[in-house]
Amino acid sequence: MGFSDAARLSTEASALWQQFERTGSLTVEDWRRALLAVEIVFVSDVVGSGLDWRFTSGFSDAQTIEIVRRLQRKLPRWRGSAQFTQGDDGQVSILDPHRPHL
Protein backbone atom coordinates (compact mmCIF):
# COMPACT_ATOMS: atom_id res chain seq x y z
CA MET A 1 0.00 0.00 0.00
CA GLY A 2 3.01 2.28 0.23
CA PHE A 3 3.11 2.70 4.02
CA SER A 4 6.05 1.63 6.19
CA ASP A 5 4.09 -1.19 7.81
CA ALA A 6 0.62 -2.00 9.11
CA ALA A 7 1.39 -0.62 12.57
CA ARG A 8 2.29 2.81 11.13
CA LEU A 9 -0.61 3.01 8.67
CA SER A 10 -2.75 5.15 10.97
CA THR A 11 0.09 7.54 11.85
CA GLU A 12 1.24 7.95 8.27
CA ALA A 13 -2.32 8.33 6.95
CA SER A 14 -2.93 11.02 9.58
CA ALA A 15 0.24 12.81 8.44
CA LEU A 16 -1.07 12.76 4.85
CA TRP A 17 -4.35 14.32 6.00
CA GLN A 18 -2.49 17.03 7.94
CA GLN A 19 -0.30 17.77 4.91
CA PHE A 20 -3.39 18.08 2.72
CA GLU A 21 -5.04 20.44 5.23
CA ARG A 22 -1.87 22.60 5.33
CA THR A 23 -1.06 22.74 1.62
CA GLY A 24 -4.25 21.70 -0.19
CA SER A 25 -2.31 19.21 -2.30
CA LEU A 26 -0.55 15.88 -2.25
CA THR A 27 1.83 14.22 -4.65
CA VAL A 28 0.49 11.56 -6.99
CA GLU A 29 2.11 8.89 -4.82
CA ASP A 30 0.51 10.30 -1.65
CA TRP A 31 -2.95 10.42 -3.31
CA ARG A 32 -2.47 6.83 -4.46
CA ARG A 33 -1.55 5.72 -0.93
CA ALA A 34 -4.48 7.58 0.64
CA LEU A 35 -7.04 6.24 -1.83
CA LEU A 36 -5.78 2.67 -1.62
CA ALA A 37 -5.79 2.80 2.19
CA VAL A 38 -9.41 3.96 2.26
CA GLU A 39 -10.46 1.36 -0.29
CA ILE A 40 -8.86 -1.47 1.68
CA VAL A 41 -9.76 -0.34 5.19
CA PHE A 42 -13.37 0.29 4.15
CA VAL A 43 -13.98 -3.01 2.38
CA SER A 44 -11.70 -5.60 3.96
CA ASP A 45 -12.96 -7.52 6.95
CA VAL A 46 -9.56 -9.24 7.08
CA VAL A 47 -7.19 -6.23 7.30
CA GLY A 48 -9.63 -3.32 7.64
CA SER A 49 -12.84 -2.28 9.33
CA GLY A 50 -15.00 -4.22 6.89
CA LEU A 51 -18.39 -4.99 8.41
CA ASP A 52 -17.61 -2.72 11.38
CA TRP A 53 -16.97 0.31 9.13
CA ARG A 54 -20.05 2.27 10.24
CA PHE A 55 -18.97 1.91 13.87
CA THR A 56 -15.28 2.71 13.39
CA SER A 57 -15.75 5.60 10.96
CA GLY A 58 -19.18 7.03 11.74
CA PHE A 59 -20.07 6.85 8.02
CA SER A 60 -22.59 4.46 6.50
CA ASP A 61 -21.52 2.19 3.66
CA ALA A 62 -23.65 4.25 1.25
CA GLN A 63 -22.03 7.54 2.35
CA THR A 64 -18.58 6.02 2.06
CA ILE A 65 -19.16 4.59 -1.41
CA GLU A 66 -20.37 8.02 -2.56
CA ILE A 67 -17.25 9.71 -1.14
CA VAL A 68 -14.86 7.08 -2.52
CA ARG A 69 -16.43 7.26 -5.99
CA ARG A 70 -16.14 11.07 -5.98
CA LEU A 71 -12.46 10.77 -5.08
CA GLN A 72 -11.88 8.12 -7.72
CA ARG A 73 -13.46 10.38 -10.35
CA LYS A 74 -11.33 13.35 -9.32
CA LEU A 75 -8.04 11.51 -9.02
CA PRO A 76 -6.01 10.16 -11.92
CA ARG A 77 -6.60 6.60 -12.88
CA TRP A 78 -3.46 4.74 -12.00
CA ARG A 79 -3.67 2.90 -15.28
CA GLY A 80 -3.60 6.20 -17.21
CA SER A 81 -6.19 8.82 -18.03
CA ALA A 82 -6.63 11.62 -20.54
CA GLN A 83 -8.30 13.73 -17.84
CA PHE A 84 -5.26 14.37 -15.65
CA THR A 85 -1.62 15.25 -15.98
CA GLN A 86 1.28 14.92 -13.57
CA GLY A 87 3.84 17.72 -13.31
CA ASP A 88 7.58 17.27 -12.82
CA ASP A 89 7.02 18.10 -9.14
CA GLY A 90 4.66 15.11 -8.76
CA GLN A 91 1.53 17.25 -8.40
CA VAL A 92 -1.64 16.23 -10.23
CA SER A 93 -3.51 18.74 -12.38
CA ILE A 94 -6.98 18.31 -13.82
CA LEU A 95 -6.82 19.00 -17.56
CA ASP A 96 -10.44 20.15 -17.75
CA PRO A 97 -11.39 21.95 -14.52
CA HIS A 98 -14.96 22.34 -15.85
CA ARG A 99 -15.39 18.58 -16.14
CA PRO A 100 -18.81 17.66 -14.79
CA HIS A 101 -18.83 16.00 -11.40
CA LEU A 102 -20.90 12.83 -11.50
C-alpha positions in Angstrom: 0.0 0.0 0.0 3.0 2.3 0.2 3.1 2.7 4.0 6.1 1.6 6.2 4.1 -1.2 7.8 0.6 -2.0 9.1 1.4 -0.6 12.6 2.3 2.8 11.1 -0.6 3.0 8.7 -2.8 5.1 11.0 0.1 7.5 11.9 1.2 8.0 8.3 -2.3 8.3 7.0 -2.9 11.0 9.6 0.2 12.8 8.4 -1.1 12.8 4.8 -4.3 14.3 6.0 -2.5 17.0 7.9 -0.3 17.8 4.9 -3.4 18.1 2.7 -5.0 20.4 5.2 -1.9 22.6 5.3 -1.1 22.7 1.6 -4.2 21.7 -0.2 -2.3 19.2 -2.3 -0.5 15.9 -2.3 1.8 14.2 -4.6 0.5 11.6 -7.0 2.1 8.9 -4.8 0.5 10.3 -1.7 -3.0 10.4 -3.3 -2.5 6.8 -4.5 -1.5 5.7 -0.9 -4.5 7.6 0.6 -7.0 6.2 -1.8 -5.8 2.7 -1.6 -5.8 2.8 2.2 -9.4 4.0 2.3 -10.5 1.4 -0.3 -8.9 -1.5 1.7 -9.8 -0.3 5.2 -13.4 0.3 4.2 -14.0 -3.0 2.4 -11.7 -5.6 4.0 -13.0 -7.5 6.9 -9.6 -9.2 7.1 -7.2 -6.2 7.3 -9.6 -3.3 7.6 -12.8 -2.3 9.3 -15.0 -4.2 6.9 -18.4 -5.0 8.4 -17.6 -2.7 11.4 -17.0 0.3 9.1 -20.0 2.3 10.2 -19.0 1.9 13.9 -15.3 2.7 13.4 -15.8 5.6 11.0 -19.2 7.0 11.7 -20.1 6.8 8.0 -22.6 4.5 6.5 -21.5 2.2 3.7 -23.7 4.3 1.3 -22.0 7.5 2.3 -18.6 6.0 2.1 -19.2 4.6 -1.4 -20.4 8.0 -2.6 -17.3 9.7 -1.1 -14.9 7.1 -2.5 -16.4 7.3 -6.0 -16.1 11.1 -6.0 -12.5 10.8 -5.1 -11.9 8.1 -7.7 -13.5 10.4 -10.3 -11.3 13.3 -9.3 -8.0 11.5 -9.0 -6.0 10.2 -11.9 -6.6 6.6 -12.9 -3.5 4.7 -12.0 -3.7 2.9 -15.3 -3.6 6.2 -17.2 -6.2 8.8 -18.0 -6.6 11.6 -20.5 -8.3 13.7 -17.8 -5.3 14.4 -15.7 -1.6 15.3 -16.0 1.3 14.9 -13.6 3.8 17.7 -13.3 7.6 17.3 -12.8 7.0 18.1 -9.1 4.7 15.1 -8.8 1.5 17.3 -8.4 -1.6 16.2 -10.2 -3.5 18.7 -12.4 -7.0 18.3 -13.8 -6.8 19.0 -17.6 -10.4 20.2 -17.8 -11.4 22.0 -14.5 -15.0 22.3 -15.8 -15.4 18.6 -16.1 -18.8 17.7 -14.8 -18.8 16.0 -11.4 -20.9 12.8 -11.5 
